[in-house]
Amino acid sequence: SAQNNADSLWKVYNNKSNADTNRLKAIYTLANIYLTNNPDTAIIIAEQEIQLAKQSNQKTYEAKALNIIGVSYKNQGDYPKAINYYEKALKGFEEIKDKKWVGNCYINIGFVSLYQSNYTKALECNLKALKIFEETNNKIGMAAGYTGIGIVYEYQSNYPKALEYDFKAFKIQEEIGNKKGMGACYTNIGIIY
């Protein structure tokens, strides 16, 4: 069960004789468990993760925790705080040159900017993400970038452009055999029609 899983993760985290990396993996997973149902708890756990990450100089986990806090605030509808934490995470991932996560941060900032009706920033972030994912040939990321761009155009009532990007996203989802992703693309395309 989820509770047993959470209990065992807490045991790993609280056992100081475990390697810091294992403790960080455990607390990161824990924060993710609470992300959707209990964002307040996810924030508290991610803050603990940041402390341990700083102590053990694990910049990846520090940036991942900042991202979790951003997602938590997004889930609570606090978009300015979400963007603030996403940008901190972005900076961390740029420092350690983790392109996949840099791209993910741009996607996250893009969606929150969209919710704030800042279409220019939303489009800019999705285009930056797309460029990174194309350079690294990250198909899942490319599909997310295309989808994000399509949604921005949809919000601006530019339906031909929205469809163009939704079909690009669909093509990639089909290429990698992601049926769930294909379904999401069909939904977006259906909404536009």
C-alpha positions as CSV (number, residue, x, y, z in Angstrom):
1,S,0.0,0.0,0.0
2,A,1.0,3.6,-0.4
3,Q,1.2,4.1,3.4
4,N,3.6,1.1,3.8
5,N,5.7,2.5,1.0
6,A,5.7,5.9,2.7
7,D,6.6,4.3,6.0
8,S,9.6,2.4,4.6
9,L,10.8,5.6,2.8
10,W,10.7,7.5,6.1
11,K,12.8,4.7,7.7
12,V,15.4,5.0,4.9
13,Y,15.5,8.8,5.3
14,N,15.6,8.9,9.1
15,N,18.3,6.3,9.3
16,K,21.4,8.5,9.4
17,S,23.7,5.6,8.8
18,N,22.3,5.3,5.2
19,A,24.3,7.0,2.5
20,D,23.1,10.6,1.9
21,T,22.2,9.7,-1.7
22,N,19.9,7.0,-0.6
23,R,18.3,9.2,2.0
24,L,17.8,11.9,-0.6
25,K,16.3,9.4,-3.1
26,A,13.9,8.3,-0.3
27,I,12.8,11.8,0.7
28,Y,12.4,12.9,-3.0
29,T,10.1,9.9,-3.6
30,L,8.2,10.8,-0.4
31,A,7.7,14.4,-1.5
32,N,6.4,13.1,-4.9
33,I,3.9,10.9,-3.1
34,Y,2.3,13.9,-1.4
35,L,2.5,16.2,-4.4
36,T,-1.1,15.9,-5.7
37,N,-3.1,15.0,-2.6
38,N,-1.3,17.1,0.0
39,P,0.9,19.8,-1.5
40,D,1.5,21.4,1.9
41,T,3.2,18.2,3.2
42,A,5.1,17.9,-0.1
43,I,6.5,21.4,0.5
44,I,7.6,20.6,4.1
45,I,9.3,17.4,2.9
46,A,11.0,19.1,0.0
47,E,12.3,21.7,2.3
48,Q,13.9,18.9,4.4
49,E,15.3,17.5,1.2
50,I,16.9,20.9,0.4
51,Q,18.6,21.0,3.8
52,L,20.1,17.5,3.4
53,A,21.0,18.2,-0.3
54,K,22.9,21.4,0.8
55,Q,24.7,19.6,3.6
56,S,25.9,16.8,1.3
57,N,26.4,19.1,-1.7
58,Q,23.9,17.2,-3.9
59,K,22.8,20.0,-6.3
60,T,20.6,17.7,-8.3
61,Y,18.4,16.9,-5.3
62,E,18.4,20.5,-4.2
63,A,17.0,21.6,-7.7
64,K,14.6,18.6,-7.8
65,A,13.2,19.7,-4.4
66,L,12.8,23.3,-5.6
67,N,10.9,21.9,-8.6
68,I,8.6,19.9,-6.3
69,I,7.9,23.0,-4.3
70,G,7.0,24.8,-7.5
71,V,4.6,22.0,-8.5
72,S,3.0,22.1,-5.1
73,Y,2.3,25.8,-5.3
74,K,1.0,25.3,-8.9
75,N,-1.3,22.6,-7.5
76,Q,-2.5,25.1,-4.9
77,G,-3.1,27.8,-7.6
78,D,-0.4,30.1,-6.2
79,Y,1.2,30.8,-9.6
80,P,3.6,33.6,-8.7
81,K,5.2,31.3,-6.0
82,A,5.2,28.4,-8.4
83,I,7.1,30.4,-11.0
84,N,9.5,31.6,-8.4
85,Y,10.5,28.1,-7.4
86,Y,10.5,26.8,-10.9
87,E,13.0,29.5,-11.8
88,K,15.2,28.6,-8.8
89,A,15.1,25.0,-9.9
90,L,15.9,26.0,-13.5
91,K,19.0,27.9,-12.2
92,G,20.1,24.9,-10.3
93,F,19.7,22.5,-13.2
94,E,21.5,25.0,-15.5
95,E,24.4,25.1,-13.1
96,I,24.9,21.3,-13.2
97,K,24.1,21.2,-17.0
98,D,21.2,18.8,-16.7
99,K,19.5,19.6,-20.0
100,K,16.5,17.2,-19.5
101,W,15.5,19.0,-16.3
102,V,16.3,22.4,-17.7
103,G,13.8,21.6,-20.5
104,N,11.2,20.3,-17.9
105,C,11.6,23.5,-15.9
106,Y,10.9,25.6,-19.0
107,I,7.8,23.4,-19.7
108,N,6.6,24.0,-16.1
109,I,7.2,27.7,-16.3
110,G,5.4,27.8,-19.7
111,F,2.3,26.1,-18.3
112,V,2.0,28.4,-15.3
113,S,2.6,31.4,-17.5
114,L,-0.3,30.2,-19.6
115,Y,-2.5,29.9,-16.6
116,Q,-1.6,33.6,-15.8
117,S,-2.5,34.5,-19.5
118,N,1.1,35.5,-20.2
119,Y,1.1,34.0,-23.6
120,T,4.3,35.6,-24.7
121,K,6.3,34.0,-21.8
122,A,4.4,30.7,-22.2
123,L,5.3,30.5,-25.9
124,E,8.9,31.6,-25.2
125,C,9.4,28.9,-22.5
126,N,7.9,26.1,-24.6
127,L,10.1,27.1,-27.5
128,K,13.2,27.1,-25.3
129,A,12.2,23.6,-24.0
130,L,11.6,22.3,-27.5
131,K,15.0,23.5,-28.7
132,I,16.7,21.7,-25.8
133,F,14.8,18.5,-26.3
134,E,15.5,18.6,-30.1
135,E,19.2,19.0,-29.4
136,T,19.2,16.1,-27.0
137,N,16.8,14.0,-29.2
138,N,14.4,13.7,-26.2
139,K,11.2,12.6,-27.9
140,I,9.0,12.7,-24.8
141,G,10.2,16.2,-24.1
142,M,9.7,17.3,-27.8
143,A,6.1,16.0,-27.6
144,A,5.6,18.1,-24.4
145,G,7.1,21.1,-26.1
146,Y,4.9,20.8,-29.2
147,T,1.8,20.2,-26.9
148,G,2.6,23.3,-24.9
149,I,3.0,25.4,-28.0
150,G,-0.2,24.1,-29.4
151,I,-2.1,25.0,-26.2
152,V,-0.7,28.5,-26.2
153,Y,-2.0,29.0,-29.8
154,E,-5.3,27.4,-28.8
155,Y,-5.7,29.9,-25.9
156,Q,-5.0,32.7,-28.4
157,S,-7.7,31.3,-30.8
158,N,-5.1,30.6,-33.5
159,Y,-6.6,27.2,-34.3
160,P,-4.6,26.4,-37.5
161,K,-1.3,26.9,-35.6
162,A,-2.6,25.0,-32.6
163,L,-3.5,22.0,-34.8
164,E,-0.1,22.1,-36.5
165,Y,1.7,21.7,-33.2
166,D,-0.8,19.2,-31.8
167,F,-0.3,17.0,-34.9
168,K,3.5,17.3,-34.5
169,A,3.1,16.1,-30.8
170,F,0.8,13.3,-32.0
171,K,3.3,12.1,-34.6
172,I,6.0,11.8,-31.9
173,Q,3.7,10.1,-29.4
174,E,2.8,7.6,-32.2
175,E,6.5,7.1,-33.0
176,I,7.4,6.2,-29.5
177,G,4.3,4.1,-29.0
178,N,2.9,6.2,-26.1
179,K,-0.8,5.4,-26.3
180,K,-1.7,7.7,-23.3
181,G,0.2,10.6,-25.0
182,M,-1.6,9.8,-28.3
183,G,-5.0,9.9,-26.4
184,A,-4.1,13.3,-24.9
185,C,-3.2,14.6,-28.4
186,Y,-6.5,13.3,-29.8
187,T,-8.3,15.2,-27.0
188,N,-6.5,18.4,-27.7
189,I,-7.2,18.1,-31.5
190,G,-10.9,17.3,-30.8
191,I,-11.2,20.3,-28.5
192,I,-9.9,22.6,-31.3
193,Y,-12.2,21.1,-33.9
